[in-house]
Amino acid sequence: MSTLLHIDSSVRAATNPNPDHDSISKNIARRFIDTWKQNRPEDEYIYRDVGVSPPAFITQDWIGAVFTPEDKRTPAQQETLALSDTLIAEVSAADVILISSPMYNYGMPAQLKAWFDQIVRIDKTFDFDLARGDFPLQSLLSGKTLIIVTSSGEFGFEKGGIREASGHLVPHLRTLSKYLGVDTIYEIAAEYQEFGDERHRISVANAKDRAEGLASELSLSAQASLSKTEVTNV
Ligand SMILES: Cc1cc2nc3c(=O)[nH]c(=O)nc-3n(C[C@H](O)[C@H](O)[C@H](O)COP(=O)(O)O)c2cc1C
């Protein structure tokens, strides 16, 4: 059995009275999840919509609690870190993480950044040792696969694209993914939403197809490696 962690972050709902308002990134992600669940119904599934229910921003008290040794924390400090503890436990439990994100102002929504700020935490998801020279931070988690689903109004944010220099969403997610323990990343992008033309229609259709194809591929290969482990353990 694997654990699939699904984080949506658009402030738009997946389904609205006016379908033109439906979140594109959530619907692409949903295609991935539906296919995965069909192939592996026994898997654990954890879902958070941080766009609709954003995690709290971190505060000075939060930082103070983080840097207080665990056995010295007051009940109030434990309470301050309770959400962070829960979110980190969800990431730790996950084998596969799907993050869907709209592009807002050329980067991720503040709500998704708030989720990362709660999770990237010293001695929980990374440790710090100056003996490592210029790279003192080291991730404490590993072995996870990340699927990044994005939707943008403009286009050409990829490497070599006409807006590569403004594309801060996927590069930021890639940088932070290290602290989720991610070794393997897949990207699915829908573009052109603001143009509302044929390019947009094709881009969304391709992204949904890719989400379904990737979910089949990964869920079946997860099945195969699980069966191999079961055989080895007999
Ligand atoms: C507040 C806001 C900021 C946006 N900023 C950008 C942007 O910087 N670049 C871009 O290409 N599209 C931008 N867009 C368009 C969204 O990326 C696009 O509508 C996308 O489909 C939203 O994701 P969703 O459909 O999952 O809600 C922005 C939209 C909103 C609402």
The ligand as a Tripos MOL2 file, in Angstrom:
@<TRIPOS>MOLECULE
LIG
   31    33     1     0     0
SMALL
NO_CHARGES

@<TRIPOS>ATOM
      1 C1         -4.5690   36.8950   -8.5860 C.3       1 LIG1
      2 C2         -4.1830   36.2980   -9.9120 C.ar      1 LIG1
      3 C3         -2.9070   36.4660  -10.3830 C.ar      1 LIG1
      4 C4         -2.5300   35.9000  -11.6020 C.ar      1 LIG1
      5 N1         -1.2440   36.0690  -12.0460 N.ar      1 LIG1
      6 C5         -0.8530   35.4770  -13.1980 C.ar      1 LIG1
      7 C6          0.4920   35.5990  -13.6540 C.ar      1 LIG1
      8 O1          1.3330   36.2340  -13.0330 O.2       1 LIG1
      9 N2          0.8250   35.0050  -14.8180 N.ar      1 LIG1
     10 C7         -0.0510   34.2680  -15.5430 C.ar      1 LIG1
     11 O2          0.3310   33.7100  -16.5740 O.2       1 LIG1
     12 N3         -1.3430   34.1230  -15.1290 N.ar      1 LIG1
     13 C8         -1.7470   34.7090  -13.9810 C.ar      1 LIG1
     14 N4         -3.0370   34.5550  -13.5380 N.ar      1 LIG1
     15 C9         -3.9560   33.6670  -14.2840 C.3       1 LIG1
     16 C10        -4.0470   32.3150  -13.6080 C.3       1 LIG1
     17 O3         -2.7770   31.7130  -13.5180 O.3       1 LIG1
     18 C11        -4.9970   31.4120  -14.3840 C.3       1 LIG1
     19 O4         -6.2860   31.9780  -14.3580 O.3       1 LIG1
     20 C12        -5.0430   30.0020  -13.8490 C.3       1 LIG1
     21 O5         -5.8610   29.2150  -14.6660 O.3       1 LIG1
     22 C13        -5.5660   29.9920  -12.4080 C.3       1 LIG1
     23 O6         -5.5640   28.6510  -11.9200 O.3       1 LIG1
     24 P1         -6.9300   27.8970  -11.6170 P.3       1 LIG1
     25 O7         -7.6640   27.8480  -12.9440 O.co2     1 LIG1
     26 O8         -6.5390   26.5570  -11.1450 O.co2     1 LIG1
     27 O9         -7.6990   28.6890  -10.6120 O.co2     1 LIG1
     28 C14        -3.4500   35.1400  -12.3430 C.ar      1 LIG1
     29 C15        -4.7640   34.9850  -11.8510 C.ar      1 LIG1
     30 C16        -5.1250   35.5480  -10.6530 C.ar      1 LIG1
     31 C17        -6.5250   35.3450  -10.1290 C.3       1 LIG1
@<TRIPOS>BOND
     1     1     2 1
     2     2     3 ar
     3     2    30 ar
     4     3     4 ar
     5     4     5 ar
     6     4    28 ar
     7     5     6 ar
     8     6     7 ar
     9     6    13 1
    10     7     8 2
    11     7     9 ar
    12     9    10 ar
    13    10    11 2
    14    10    12 ar
    15    12    13 ar
    16    13    14 ar
    17    14    15 1
    18    14    28 ar
    19    15    16 1
    20    16    17 1
    21    16    18 1
    22    18    19 1
    23    18    20 1
    24    20    21 1
    25    20    22 1
    26    22    23 1
    27    23    24 1
    28    24    25 2
    29    24    26 1
    30    24    27 1
    31    28    29 ar
    32    29    30 ar
    33    30    31 1
@<TRIPOS>SUBSTRUCTURE
     1 LIG1         1 GROUP 0 **** ****
